[in-house]
């Protein structure tokens, strides 16, 4: 399994923008081959936002990264502070509650 990790900063008091972005990109990712799960998170004080999606294979994660890259760049162009960070990582362990 592989993870596609995305982090970006919108700034404080931008929850509405983050919600709209989350809706848009969760729909895009769900339609991709190999999609397993998406977790989105936010720090309200700093405006940092992130998403962690899980994929069946590295090729699936790479395809999702390529398919959403230009749309993410466009969606964030007027609101992001700094550069978004994105990467693909191998998932080597999962801990779940008993």
C-alpha positions as a printed Julia matrix, in Angstrom:
98×3 Matrix{Float64}:
   0.0    0.0     0.0
   1.13   3.56   -0.7
   0.25   6.98    0.7
  -0.07  10.24   -1.21
   0.63  13.04    1.26
  -0.3   16.69    0.59
   0.32  19.7     2.86
  -0.42  23.37    2.23
  -1.05  26.54    4.25
  -4.03  28.79    3.67
  -3.71  30.89    6.82
  -6.02  31.31    9.8
  -9.79  31.59    9.41
  -9.9   29.81    6.05
 -12.03  26.82    7.04
 -14.62  27.52    4.31
 -11.95  27.49    1.6
 -10.44  24.29    3.01
 -13.87  22.63    3.09
 -14.51  23.45   -0.58
 -11.08  22.17   -1.58
 -11.65  18.99    0.43
 -14.97  18.32   -1.3
 -13.49  18.89   -4.75
 -10.39  16.75   -4.3
 -12.06  13.94   -2.39
 -14.39  13.51   -5.38
 -11.44  13.5    -7.79
  -9.48  10.93   -5.78
 -12.44   8.59   -5.23
 -12.72   8.16   -8.99
  -9.12   6.98   -9.4
  -8.03   3.34   -9.69
  -6.66   1.83   -6.5
  -8.14   4.44   -4.15
  -8.59   3.09   -0.6
  -9.13   5.97    1.82
  -8.64   9.71    2.35
  -8.03  11.48    5.66
  -8.0   15.29    5.73
  -6.69  17.37    8.62
  -6.23  21.01    9.6
  -4.64  23.23   12.24
  -7.07  26.14   12.71
  -4.5   28.35   14.45
  -1.89  28.19   11.69
  -4.11  27.45    8.69
  -2.05  24.39    7.76
  -4.07  21.77    5.89
  -3.29  18.31    4.69
  -4.56  15.15    3.15
  -3.34  11.58    3.34
  -4.79   9.19    0.77
  -4.06   5.48    0.63
  -3.6    3.54   -2.61
  -3.32  -0.12   -3.55
  -0.08   0.38   -5.47
   2.66   2.92   -6.11
   1.48   3.21   -9.72
  -2.03   4.11   -8.49
  -0.64   6.79   -6.16
   1.57   8.19   -8.94
  -1.4    8.32  -11.31
  -3.46  10.19   -8.7
  -0.6   12.63   -8.1
  -0.32  13.31  -11.82
  -4.1   13.55  -12.32
  -4.6   16.12   -9.55
  -1.39  18.14   -9.75
  -2.46  20.88  -12.16
  -5.94  21.16  -10.63
  -4.48  21.53   -7.13
  -2.02  24.16   -8.33
  -4.86  26.1    -9.98
  -7.22  25.76   -6.99
  -4.56  27.02   -4.57
  -3.02  29.72   -6.77
  -4.83  32.67   -5.15
  -5.05  31.39   -1.58
  -1.99  29.31   -0.67
   0.87  30.68    1.39
   4.16  29.17    0.2
   4.49  26.01   -1.86
   2.29  22.96   -1.31
   4.22  19.82   -0.42
   3.25  16.51   -2.0
   4.87  13.12   -1.98
   4.33   9.39   -2.25
   5.4    7.08    0.55
   5.31   3.35    1.05
   3.07   2.32    3.95
   5.09  -0.21    5.95
   2.96  -0.45    9.08
  -0.54   0.29   10.31
  -1.59   0.38   13.95
  -5.29   0.15   14.76
  -7.15   0.37   18.05
  -8.09  -2.95   19.63
